[in-house]
Every structure is written in structure tokens, then in C-alpha cells.
Amino acid sequence: MKLEDVRPKTRRIKVIFKYLIAALTIAVFAASYRQTEVDLFKLFTKRDNAISYIFGKKLDDEDREDALRQAKLYPELMSREEARVRIRDRYRDIEGAPSWEEQEVMIEELAEKLYKKKSVEQWREFEQDEYKDILKDKKGGYFPPESDPGKVMEYLSALVETISIAIWGSLLAFLTALPAAFLAAKNTLLIIVPGENRSHRAIRWFGQFVVRRFLDICRGFNEFVMALIFVAIIGLGPFAGVLALWIHTFGILGKVFSESIEAVDHGPIEGVQATGAGVLHTLGYAIIPQIMPSFISYGLLRFETNVRSATILGFCGAGGIGFLMFDKINGYLYREVATMMIIVIFTVSILDYLTGCLRRKFI
């Protein structure tokens, strides 16, 4: 068979292969489109729902009348609740206490006395405040955000805890990812375990395989899942969030660092080895100076990401501002959630600026 006869067949096979790949790609996109139910006009058709959810619904006369009716019941309910607490506390753990029915009668009498202690003007002020709060709850929405100074200080205190979680999770991950990256890179393993016989090659292959698979396991699960596991093991609190961020970030940085090590220039390595330097000197003088700028850049990037991740970890009880945010969402206090979101956004922006300054200094 002549070469001229083979070339057209090869070209036809390549063309058929390209069409098959294109058809397979289109089929995958079509199947994923149906699975995800992508509808680019859905947000437009649901715009009224989005506006009412974010900015609150428009209140009508029925809403105002219902709020006013509830507000008028507030003085009586407040007096009864205060009387109930006092009577229950008075006879708690006391032998010979009045029966439940007798205590109810006493609660009614005390509630009436408490109600009469306040003037009509005082109760009217309470009613007005309650009326405004009920209208605010009925309106819903995230705007305007909560601006009470006491609550804002509470959110800032929780934010400090969130940043602390991110700092320690990132720092521990960075320190442990450094040695793991040297064991996961081919060129550094060749320096650590030199030699070309079968046993040396087997040790290098097995060492790299084990370390890389361990890094895959660490980053294979989202930090939120890991936080759930650690909360179940050690209980609620920020330490569970630190452990979750540490393990997940360790898996990510270990992979990125090892790939950076494998991409270094081999010239300095050969030059240092030619002087008879040992393993530590070769790593310290030929490899680390080349990779340290990228290591710092990736480390700072993961720290920024971990600040946002630490916020979400609070949803499962791992501490920080996310824990408060989850509590407010469950209580439909969306304006307080909006304030916390704004605080987190400003914090991330400030950290981005500061880490950018550090990058420019070290890189």
C-alpha cells in the first residue's frame, strides 16, 4: 500500500473522531442543561418576588390594621408574662406550693396590678414601639440594614472571632503544606531520594503517590462538611472551624505548592549540586528562593478565601459571625443579616487591600 493511499484514510479517521467529540460534547451540554433546568428568563419573571424579598413587601391597610390589633394586645400580654415569671419563680422547688390552678389565679391578679402601675401614656408608648416592630416584621426585606450601635458591636466582636479562625486555619495549613509539597513533587523527591535503581524509583513513586492521594482526601470534602464532623466530635465552637479550614486548605496548598516546585528552573539546582551540597542546602539555596514568592501569594489568597469560608462555617456551629447570621436568618431578622453581610464585605475588601500590599512587598 502506498503512502498516498494511507494519508486520506488517516485524515478521514481524524475528521470522524473530531465529529464524535463534538457530538459527545453537545450531548453532555444538552443533558446537563436539562438536569439543571437552566432558564435565563426565570429571574426576570420572578423579579417581583426578588424585589419584595430583598427590599420588603408593600404594606396594605389590612397589614396595618392587623399590626395595630396585635400592638394593642401587647400591654396585657406583657403584664401577664411578667406576672407568670414572678409567680413561677416564687414557688419553684418549694414544698406545699399552691396548685397550678391557684397559681393561675395569682398570675391574673398580679398581672392586673402590674398593668395599673404604668400610666396610659406609658402603655401607649409601648404600643407604638410594638406597632412599629410588627410593621417592620411584616414588611420583611434586607433593607434598610440594622444600625443599632449595640448590635453592630456584637457583630464586630463575632467578626474578630471569624478572622481568628481564618488566621489559624490558614497558618497551620501553610506550615504543614510546605513539607508535604516537597514530598509530592518529583524533582524534590529525586533530590531527597537520589538514585536510579529499582528500589529508589519505587520509593519515590510510592512516596509521591501516598502524599498526593492524602492531599486529594484532605481537599476532597468541603470545609463545611468537615466542620460538621468536628462539631459532632469536639462540640460547638471556633476550634472546630479551625480544624476544618486547616485540613481543607492543607490539601489545596499542598497540591499548588508541589506543582510550583515542579515548575522551577533546574539550572540553579544543578549548580548547587555541582558544588557538592547536600539535600538541605540544595532545597534551601536552589528551590526555596524560587518558590517562596508564589508560596506567599497562594497563602495570602487562601487566607482571603478562608475568611469567607469561616463565615459560612458558623452555620453549623463552628463559631464566628456566621453563627449569629444563621440564628438571625432562622428568626427572619433579615435586616440584621444585611448588616452582617455588609460588615463581612467591607472586611474582605480591606483584607484584599492589605494582602495586596504584602504581595507587592514580597514578590
C-alpha positions in Angstrom: 0.0 0.0 0.0 1.3 3.4 -1.0 1.7 6.3 1.4 -0.6 8.4 -0.7 -3.4 5.9 -0.1 -2.9 5.9 3.7 -3.0 9.7 4.2 -6.6 10.2 3.1 -7.8 7.4 5.4 -5.9 8.9 8.3 -7.5 12.3 7.6 -11.0 10.7 7.4 -10.4 9.0 10.7 -9.3 12.3 12.3 -12.4 14.1 10.9 -14.7 11.4 12.2 -13.1 11.5 15.6 -13.5 15.3 15.8 -17.2 15.0 14.8 -17.6 12.3 17.5 -16.0 14.5 20.1 -18.2 17.4 19.1 -21.3 15.3 19.2 -20.4 14.0 22.6 -19.7 17.5 23.9 -23.1 18.7 22.6 -24.8 15.7 24.2 -23.2 16.4 27.6 -24.2 20.1 27.5 -27.8 19.2 26.5 -28.1 16.6 29.3 -26.6 19.0 31.9 -28.9 21.7 30.6 -32.0 19.6 31.3 -30.7 18.4 34.7 -30.0 21.9 35.9 -33.2 23.4 34.4 -31.4 26.5 33.3 -33.9 29.3 32.5 -32.2 32.6 31.9 -35.6 34.4 32.0 -36.7 33.0 35.3 -35.2 35.8 37.3 -36.9 38.3 35.1 -40.3 36.6 35.5 -39.7 36.3 39.3 -38.5 39.9 39.7 -41.4 40.9 41.9 -40.6 38.1 44.3 -36.9 39.2 44.3 -37.8 42.8 45.0 -40.2 42.0 47.8 -37.8 39.6 49.4 -34.8 41.9 49.3 -36.5 45.3 49.9 -39.6 44.1 51.7 -43.2 43.9 50.5 -45.6 46.8 50.2 -47.9 47.0 53.3 -51.6 47.4 52.7 -54.4 48.6 55.1 -55.1 45.1 56.2 -51.5 44.6 57.4 -51.6 47.9 59.3 -54.9 47.0 61.0 -53.5 43.6 62.0 -50.4 45.2 63.4 -52.4 47.7 65.3 -54.6 44.9 66.8 -51.5 43.0 67.9 -49.9 46.1 69.4 -53.0 46.8 71.5 -52.8 43.3 73.0 -49.1 43.9 73.9 -49.6 45.7 77.3 -51.9 42.9 78.6 -49.6 40.1 77.3 -46.5 41.9 78.7 -48.1 42.2 82.2 -49.3 38.5 82.1 -45.8 37.3 81.1 -44.1 39.3 83.8 -46.6 38.1 86.4 -46.2 34.5 85.2 -42.4 34.7 85.6 -42.6 36.1 89.1 -45.1 33.6 90.4 -43.3 30.6 88.9 -40.0 31.8 90.4 -41.6 32.4 93.8 -42.9 28.9 94.2 -40.3 26.9 92.2 -38.8 24.0 94.2 -40.9 24.8 97.3 -42.9 22.1 99.1 -46.5 22.9 99.7 -46.6 25.3 96.8 -50.1 26.3 95.5 -51.6 24.2 92.8 -51.4 25.0 89.1 -55.0 26.4 89.1 -54.3 28.6 92.2 -51.1 29.9 90.6 -53.0 30.9 87.5 -55.4 32.9 89.7 -52.5 34.6 91.4 -50.9 35.4 88.0 -54.2 37.1 86.9 -54.3 39.2 90.0 -50.6 40.2 89.8 -50.9 40.9 86.1 -53.7 43.4 86.8 -51.7 45.1 89.4 -48.6 45.4 87.1 -50.8 46.8 84.4 -52.2 49.5 86.7 -48.7 50.5 87.8 -48.0 52.1 84.4 -49.9 55.1 83.1 -51.9 55.2 80.0 -49.2 57.3 78.3 -46.5 54.8 79.1 -48.5 51.9 77.7 -49.3 53.9 74.6 -45.6 54.4 74.0 -45.1 50.6 74.4 -47.9 50.1 71.9 -46.4 52.5 69.4 -43.0 50.8 69.6 -44.6 47.4 69.3 -46.7 48.6 66.3 -43.5 49.7 64.5 -41.7 46.5 65.2 -44.7 44.4 63.9 -44.9 46.5 60.8 -41.1 46.0 60.3 -41.5 42.3 60.6 -44.5 42.2 58.2 -42.6 44.3 55.6 -39.6 42.0 55.8 -36.6 42.5 53.4 -33.0 43.2 54.0 -33.1 47.0 53.7 -32.6 49.3 55.5 -29.9 47.3 57.4 -29.9 47.3 61.2 -27.9 50.2 62.6 -28.3 49.8 66.4 -24.8 50.5 67.8 -25.1 47.8 70.4 -25.9 45.2 67.8 -23.2 46.4 65.5 -20.6 46.0 68.2 -21.9 42.4 68.8 -21.4 41.7 65.1 -17.9 43.1 65.1 -16.9 41.0 68.1 -18.1 37.9 66.3 -16.2 39.0 63.2 -13.0 39.1 65.2 -13.6 35.5 66.1 -14.2 34.7 62.4 -10.9 36.3 61.3 -9.1 34.5 64.1 -10.5 31.2 62.8 -9.2 32.0 59.3 -5.8 33.1 60.6 -5.1 29.9 62.5 -6.6 27.6 59.9 -4.5 29.2 57.2 -1.3 29.4 59.2 -1.4 25.7 60.3 -2.3 24.7 56.7 0.7 26.7 55.3 3.2 25.3 57.8 2.1 21.7 57.2 1.7 22.1 53.4 5.3 23.1 52.9 7.0 19.8 53.8 4.1 17.9 52.2 4.7 19.7 48.9 8.4 18.7 48.8 7.3 15.1 49.2 4.7 15.4 46.5 7.0 16.9 43.8 9.0 14.7 41.5 12.1 16.9 41.3 12.5 17.3 45.1 11.9 13.6 45.7 14.7 12.9 43.2 16.9 15.2 45.4 15.8 13.6 48.7 16.0 10.0 47.4 18.6 10.0 44.7 19.5 7.0 42.6 18.1 5.3 39.5 17.9 1.7 40.7 14.6 -0.1 41.0 14.3 0.4 44.8 14.9 4.1 44.7 12.4 4.6 41.9 9.9 2.5 43.8 10.4 4.6 46.9 10.0 7.9 45.0 6.9 6.6 43.2 5.2 5.2 46.3 6.1 8.3 48.4 4.6 10.7 45.8 1.6 8.5 45.3 0.8 8.4 49.0 1.3 12.1 49.7 -0.7 13.2 46.6 -3.6 10.8 47.5 -3.6 12.2 51.0 -3.8 15.7 49.7 -6.7 14.6 47.5 -8.5 13.2 50.5 -8.0 16.4 52.5 -9.4 18.7 49.8 -12.0 16.2 48.6 -14.6 17.3 51.0 -15.8 20.9 51.5 -14.7 22.5 54.7 -18.4 22.8 55.7 -18.7 19.0 55.8 -15.5 18.7 57.8 -16.8 21.4 60.3 -20.0 19.3 60.8 -17.8 16.3 61.6 -15.6 18.2 64.1 -18.6 19.9 65.7 -20.0 16.4 66.4 -16.6 15.2 67.8 -15.4 18.1 69.9 -18.6 20.2 70.2 -19.6 23.7 69.2 -17.0 26.5 69.0 -14.3 28.1 66.8 -11.8 25.3 67.3 -13.9 23.0 65.1 -13.8 25.7 62.4 -10.0 26.0 62.7 -9.6 22.2 62.2 -11.9 22.2 59.2 -10.1 25.0 57.5 -6.7 23.6 58.3 -7.4 20.2 56.7 -9.1 21.5 53.6 -6.6 24.3 53.0 -3.7 21.9 53.6 -5.0 19.8 50.7 -5.3 22.7 48.4 -2.0 24.4 49.3 -0.1 21.1 49.2 -1.2 20.5 45.6 -0.5 24.1 44.4 2.9 24.2 46.2 4.0 20.9 44.7 3.1 22.0 41.2 5.1 25.2 41.8 8.1 23.2 42.9 7.9 21.0 39.8 7.9 24.1 37.6 11.2 25.7 39.0 14.2 26.3 36.9 16.6 23.3 37.1 19.7 25.4 36.4 20.2 26.6 40.0 19.6 23.1 41.3 22.3 21.6 39.1 24.7 24.5 40.0 24.2 24.0 43.8 24.6 20.2 43.4 27.8 20.6 41.4 29.4 22.2 44.5 28.7 19.0 46.5 25.8 20.5 48.5 23.6 18.1 50.5 19.8 17.8 50.4 19.0 20.6 52.8 21.4 23.0 51.1 20.0 22.2 47.7 16.4 22.8 48.9 17.3 25.9 50.8 19.5 27.6 48.2 18.2 26.4 44.9 14.5 25.7 45.3 13.1 27.7 48.1 14.2 31.1 46.8 12.4 30.4 43.5 9.1 29.2 45.0 8.8 31.4 48.1 7.1 34.4 46.2 4.4 32.1 44.7 4.0 30.4 48.1 3.3 33.7 49.8 0.9 34.7 47.0 -1.0 31.5 47.2 -1.0 31.5 51.0 -2.4 35.0 51.2 -5.1 34.2 48.5 -6.2 31.2 50.6 -6.3 33.4 53.7 -8.8 35.7 52.0 -10.8 32.7 50.9 -10.8 31.3 54.4 -12.2 34.5 55.9 -15.3 34.0 53.7 -15.3 30.2 54.4 -15.1 30.8 58.2 -18.2 32.9 57.9 -20.2 30.0 56.5 -18.7 27.5 59.0 -20.6 29.3 61.7 -23.9 28.0 60.1 -23.0 24.6 61.5 -21.9 25.8 65.0 -18.2 26.5 64.3 -18.4 30.0 65.9 -17.8 33.4 64.4 -20.2 35.8 62.8 -21.7 33.0 60.7 -23.3 31.5 63.9 -25.0 34.8 64.6 -26.1 35.2 60.9 -27.6 31.7 60.9 -29.5 32.5 64.1 -30.9 35.7 62.6 -31.9 34.0 59.4 -33.9 31.5 61.3 -35.6 34.3 63.2 -36.4 36.2 59.9 -34.3 39.1 61.1 -33.1 39.9 57.6 -32.1 43.5 58.4 -29.6 42.3 60.9 -28.4 39.7 58.4 -27.9 42.5 55.9 -25.7 44.5 58.4 -23.5 41.4 59.0 -23.2 40.8 55.2 -22.1 44.4 54.7 -19.6 44.1 57.5 -18.1 40.9 56.0 -17.9 42.5 52.5 -16.0 45.6 53.9 -13.7 43.3 55.9 -12.9 41.2 52.8 -12.2 44.3 50.8 -9.9 45.7 53.5 -8.1 42.3 53.7 -7.7 42.2 50.0 -6.0 45.6 50.0 -3.7 44.6 52.9 -2.7 41.3 51.3 -2.1 43.1 48.0 0.3 45.3 49.8 2.1 42.3 51.2 2.3 40.7 47.8 3.9 43.8 46.3 6.4 43.8 49.1 7.5 40.1 48.9 7.1 39.4 45.2 
